[in-house]
Amino acid sequence: MKFLTEQDYEDLLGLWADLEAGLGIILASPASIQEFEKRVWQYDRWMQGLLELDTDVGLYLLFQLATNSAVGYSASHALVSAVLCHLIALELKLPQSERDSLVHAAFTMNLAMTALQDQLTGQIEKPTALQQEAIRTHPARAVQMLADMGVSDKLWFDIVTLHHDESADQSELQHMPPAQRLACIMRMVDRYAAMISPRQTREGRSATDSARSIIKSAERHDEVAQALVRSVGLCPPGTYVQLDDKEVAVVLRRSATPNQPFVVILINPAGRLLNPPRLHLISNGGPGIKAALSSSAAPERLNHHLILRLGVRAALHP
């Protein structure tokens, strides 16, 4: 991608933000949306188009939006989940029809509890009994809402229905029927996306800690966890890391090795902001990644355009 001007950056950031905002509208008021299924397909194509421009830039902007969302947690979570499901589907070479149903289920899995989901992210108290019941029943209610709005994709329905049901996880992934296999992918993505997102009561966990937790708990379904790591890396673009020499960097682009991405060093070992920031490829030697950091470790008012421009140069001249 020839992504060099500040206007290019502003335009692309605006497109991702508009996609998230549009998704927020249809999730908040689904019954008021004409041709709901067609709108979901449109947002799916929009998402794919943005990723095709430059997947690393797309992931960078997506993870930045996810940790600083102005729209609401539910829309941000749905978009992150859909992107991850899309990338895993490509990694696992799923049939196109399965990929489509999986991504559309990711957009809409929490359709019946959008407002509650946003409320819970800012709620310090434990869910009330009424809230717990709404959480327990939201998959079935979401399927009913989809059916009432004219959606007819049974696989889409089944994935939403099963996305919290772990009863089928005793089988090997390749031996599962499509609905159970795709729901297994959805559950893993759902947990990962939830872990990296901040809450009122806690910061988001680092992406690396989240990935390692997912891998550890995957048990029989290690191939899904590994596909997730291969798709976005242990430290995805847009997340923050501390290097061996105490420098702080933001991950810029994936590389062929999941734990050796391109990074841009932001803060020197003495804790001072670098101006300009410096591109560093872990695999070329020098300091490696010591630890992943939450988004709170990032300096304020970063020049993301300048950072991403360094990444485009790295892609053009690896």
C-alpha positions in Angstrom: 0.0 0.0 0.0 1.3 3.4 -0.9 0.3 5.0 2.3 2.5 8.1 2.8 0.4 11.3 3.2 -1.3 12.5 6.3 -4.5 12.8 4.3 -4.2 9.1 3.4 -4.0 8.3 7.1 -6.9 10.5 8.1 -9.1 9.0 5.3 -8.3 5.4 6.3 -8.8 6.1 10.0 -12.1 7.7 9.1 -13.2 4.7 7.1 -12.5 2.3 10.0 -14.3 4.7 12.4 -17.3 5.0 10.1 -17.5 1.2 9.8 -17.5 0.9 13.6 -20.1 3.6 13.9 -22.3 2.2 11.3 -22.1 -1.2 12.9 -23.0 0.4 16.2 -26.2 1.8 14.7 -27.5 -1.4 13.3 -26.7 -3.3 16.5 -28.3 -0.7 18.7 -31.6 -0.5 16.7 -31.8 -3.6 14.5 -35.5 -3.6 14.1 -35.4 -0.1 12.5 -32.9 -1.2 9.8 -34.4 -2.0 6.5 -32.9 -5.1 4.8 -30.8 -5.9 7.9 -29.1 -8.9 6.3 -28.1 -6.9 3.3 -26.6 -4.2 5.6 -24.5 -6.9 7.3 -23.2 -8.1 4.0 -22.3 -4.5 3.1 -20.3 -4.0 6.3 -18.6 -7.4 5.6 -17.5 -6.2 2.2 -16.4 -2.9 3.6 -14.3 -4.6 6.2 -12.7 -6.9 3.7 -11.9 -4.0 1.4 -10.1 -2.1 4.2 -8.1 -5.2 5.1 -7.1 -5.8 1.5 -5.6 -2.3 1.2 -3.0 -3.3 3.9 -3.8 -5.9 6.5 -1.2 -4.7 9.0 -2.3 -1.1 8.7 -5.9 -2.3 9.2 -5.0 -4.2 12.3 -3.0 -1.3 13.7 -6.0 1.1 13.3 -8.4 -1.6 14.5 -6.5 -2.2 17.8 -6.1 1.5 18.3 -9.9 2.0 17.9 -10.6 -1.0 20.1 -8.8 0.5 23.1 -10.1 4.0 22.5 -13.6 3.4 21.1 -15.9 6.4 21.1 -18.8 4.3 19.8 -19.3 1.7 22.5 -17.9 -1.6 23.5 -20.5 -3.7 21.7 -19.7 -2.3 18.3 -15.9 -2.4 18.8 -16.1 -6.0 20.1 -18.2 -7.1 17.1 -15.8 -5.5 14.6 -12.7 -6.9 16.2 -14.3 -10.3 16.4 -15.4 -10.2 12.8 -11.9 -9.2 11.6 -10.3 -12.0 13.6 -12.8 -14.6 12.3 -12.1 -13.4 8.8 -8.4 -13.8 9.1 -8.6 -17.2 10.9 -11.0 -18.4 8.2 -8.4 -17.5 5.6 -5.6 -19.1 7.6 -7.6 -22.3 8.0 -8.8 -22.2 4.3 -12.4 -22.5 5.3 -15.0 -22.8 2.5 -16.4 -19.4 1.5 -19.9 -20.2 2.7 -18.5 -21.1 6.2 -16.4 -18.0 6.3 -19.4 -15.8 5.4 -21.6 -17.4 8.1 -18.9 -17.2 10.7 -18.1 -13.5 10.1 -21.8 -12.5 10.0 -22.3 -14.4 13.3 -19.4 -12.5 14.8 -21.1 -9.2 13.8 -24.4 -10.2 15.4 -23.6 -12.7 18.2 -24.6 -10.2 20.9 -27.4 -8.6 19.0 -29.9 -9.2 21.8 -27.8 -7.6 24.5 -26.1 -4.6 22.8 -27.2 -2.0 25.4 -26.6 -4.4 28.3 -23.1 -5.2 26.9 -22.2 -1.5 26.8 -23.7 -1.0 30.3 -21.7 -3.9 31.8 -18.3 -2.5 30.6 -18.8 0.5 32.8 -20.5 -1.3 35.7 -18.4 -1.9 38.8 -20.9 -4.2 40.5 -21.5 -7.8 39.6 -24.3 -8.4 37.1 -27.7 -8.6 38.8 -29.9 -11.7 38.6 -31.9 -10.0 35.8 -28.8 -9.1 33.9 -27.4 -12.7 34.4 -30.6 -14.1 32.9 -30.4 -11.7 29.9 -26.8 -12.9 29.4 -27.8 -16.5 29.6 -30.6 -16.2 27.0 -29.0 -13.7 24.6 -27.9 -16.3 21.9 -31.4 -17.7 21.5 -33.0 -14.3 21.5 -30.5 -13.0 19.0 -31.4 -15.8 16.6 -35.0 -15.0 17.0 -34.4 -11.4 16.2 -32.4 -12.3 13.1 -35.1 -14.6 11.9 -37.7 -11.9 12.5 -35.7 -9.5 10.3 -35.6 -11.9 7.4 -32.2 -13.6 7.8 -32.4 -17.2 6.6 -28.9 -18.5 6.9 -29.2 -21.6 9.2 -25.4 -21.9 9.7 -25.3 -18.3 10.9 -28.1 -19.0 13.3 -26.4 -22.2 14.6 -23.1 -20.4 15.3 -24.8 -17.6 17.2 -26.8 -20.3 19.2 -23.7 -22.2 20.1 -21.2 -19.5 20.6 -21.2 -19.9 24.4 -21.9 -23.7 24.4 -18.8 -25.6 25.3 -20.5 -29.1 25.4 -19.2 -30.0 21.9 -15.6 -29.1 22.7 -14.7 -32.6 23.7 -14.5 -33.6 20.0 -11.5 -33.0 17.7 -12.1 -29.9 15.5 -11.9 -31.9 12.3 -14.6 -34.3 13.5 -17.1 -31.6 14.4 -20.0 -30.7 12.2 -19.6 -27.2 10.6 -21.8 -25.4 13.1 -19.9 -26.7 16.1 -16.5 -26.2 14.5 -17.3 -22.6 13.6 -18.8 -21.9 17.0 -15.6 -23.2 18.6 -13.6 -20.6 16.5 -16.1 -18.0 17.6 -15.8 -18.8 21.3 -12.0 -18.4 21.1 -12.2 -15.1 19.2 -14.9 -13.8 21.5 -12.7 -14.5 24.6 -9.6 -13.0 23.0 -11.3 -9.9 21.9 -12.9 -9.4 25.4 -9.5 -9.9 27.1 -7.8 -7.1 25.2 -10.6 -4.6 25.7 -10.5 -2.2 28.7 -13.3 -2.2 31.3 -14.3 0.2 34.0 -13.0 -2.2 36.6 -9.7 -3.1 34.9 -7.4 -2.3 32.0 -7.4 -4.5 28.9 -4.9 -7.3 29.1 -2.0 -7.2 26.7 -2.6 -9.0 23.5 0.3 -11.4 24.2 -1.1 -12.3 27.6 -4.5 -12.9 26.0 -3.1 -15.0 23.3 -1.1 -17.1 25.7 -4.2 -17.6 27.9 -6.2 -18.7 24.9 -3.5 -21.1 23.8 -3.2 -22.6 27.3 -7.0 -23.1 27.5 -7.4 -24.4 24.0 -6.6 -28.1 24.8 -8.1 -30.1 22.0 -8.4 -27.1 19.7 -4.8 -25.9 19.6 -5.0 -25.5 15.8 -7.5 -22.6 16.2 -5.3 -20.9 18.8 -2.3 -21.3 16.5 -4.3 -20.0 13.5 -5.1 -16.9 15.6 -1.5 -16.4 16.5 -0.4 -16.9 12.9 -3.0 -14.5 11.7 -2.2 -11.5 13.9 1.0 -12.5 15.7 1.6 -12.8 19.5 1.7 -9.0 19.5 -0.6 -7.7 16.8 0.0 -4.4 15.0 -1.2 -1.5 17.1 -0.3 -3.1 20.5 2.5 -2.0 22.8 5.6 -3.9 24.0 8.6 -3.4 26.2 12.0 -4.4 24.7 14.9 -6.1 26.5 16.7 -2.7 27.0 13.5 -1.1 28.6 12.6 0.8 25.4 8.8 1.0 24.8 7.6 0.3 21.2 4.4 -0.1 19.3 4.1 -3.1 17.0 3.8 -2.0 13.4 3.8 -5.0 11.1 3.8 -8.8 11.4 6.7 -10.8 10.1 7.1 -14.5 9.2 7.9 -15.2 12.8 5.0 -14.4 15.2 7.2 -13.1 18.0 9.5 -11.0 15.8 7.5 -8.2 14.3 8.5 -4.8 13.0 8.1 -2.3 15.8 8.6 1.4 16.2 10.5 2.5 19.3 8.7 5.3 21.1 10.4 5.7 24.5 14.1 5.3 25.2 15.5 3.3 28.2 15.6 6.5 30.2 11.8 6.9 29.8 12.0 9.9 27.3 9.9 10.1 24.2 11.9 9.7 21.0 11.4 12.3 18.3 11.3 11.0 15.7 10.4 7.4 16.6 12.7 4.7 15.3 11.8 1.6 13.2 13.2 -1.7 14.5 12.9 -5.2 13.1 13.2 -7.7 15.9 14.6 -10.5 13.6 17.5 -8.2 12.6 19.1 -8.5 16.0 19.3 -6.0 18.8 16.7 -5.8 21.6 13.9 -8.4 21.5 10.4 -8.2 23.0 10.6 -8.7 26.8 6.9 -8.1 27.7 3.6 -7.0 26.1 2.1 -3.8 27.6 -1.5 -2.6 27.9 -2.5 0.5 26.0 -2.1 2.6 29.1 1.7 2.4 28.5 1.4 4.4 25.3 2.5 8.0 25.3 -0.2 10.6 24.8 -0.7 12.3 21.4 1.3 9.8 19.3 1.8 10.7 15.7 0.3 7.6 14.2 0.6 8.9 10.7 4.4 9.1 11.0 4.5 5.7 12.7 2.5 4.0 9.9 4.5 5.7 7.2 7.6 4.0 8.7 5.7 0.7 8.3 4.9 1.3 4.7 8.6 1.9 4.0 9.4 -1.3 5.8 6.9 -3.2 3.6 8.3 -1.6 0.4 11.9 -2.2 1.4 12.0 -5.2 3.8 
